[in-house]
Amino acid sequence: MLTGPCTPSMDSPELQGFSELDDLCFSPVWRKDYKKLDRFRMGTYLHYYTTRFFSHPIGFLRCLAVFSLENAAQRVR
């Protein structure tokens, strides 16, 4: 299961200077505004996962457990 936040509108002042939402999916450390971008991205993820946890706590914990068990199984191999 792959989960991620829905990004805000491209009209948001924090997202100016990007031609597409795909520009937010990698870490462009060469950009002058990298720290601002990274802080905004981490805040977006924090907001998404906090909302998901409080809205669907059982599903969130189940997803977290499955993810953790899959990673543990891959480490054993």
N, C-alpha and C positions, 0 to 999 in steps of 0.2 A: 504494500500500500504506500503510495507516494502522496504526501500532503505538503501543502505550502500556503502561504497567505495570498489572498487576492490583493493585488496592488491597487493603490488609489488611482484616481484619475490622473492622466498625464498633465492636466492643468495645474496640479498641485505645485506650489512654489519650490518644494524640496526636490522635485523631479525635473526641473528645467534643465535643458541642455542634453536631453536624451532623445534620440529619434524613435526608439522602440523600447518596449518593456524588457526585451531580451538584454538590453544594456545593463540591467540591474542583476543579471543572473551570474555574473562572474566578478572577480575582484580586480578592477582596473587600478592597481596601485600607482600607476604613472599619472593619474588624473590629479589636478591641483586640489579638487574638492573630495578626494578619496575619504578623508576622515568623516566629513559630513555625510557622504553617501553611506559609508559603513555604519555610522551611528543611526541613520534613518532606517537602514535595512534591518539592523538588530532590533530597533524599536518596533518595526512592523512585525517581525517574527515573534517578539515577546507579546505583543498585543494579540496576535492570532492564536498562539498556543495558550495564553491565559484565558482568552474568550472560549476557546475550544474546551479547555479543562473545566471551566465553570458551567458551560452549556451541556456538555456530554462527558461527565467525569468517568463513567464506566468504559465507554468507547475509547476515550483518551488513554486510560490506563491499560486497556487491552492492547491497543496499538503499540504503546510503549513496551509492554511485556513481550509481544511478538517480535518487535524490532530488537530488543535486548537478547532474546533467545536465539534469533537467527544470527546475530553477530557472535554470540558465544559459540554456536555450532560451527561457524566458519573459522573461528580461531582454533578450535580443536582439530580441524582437518589438517 
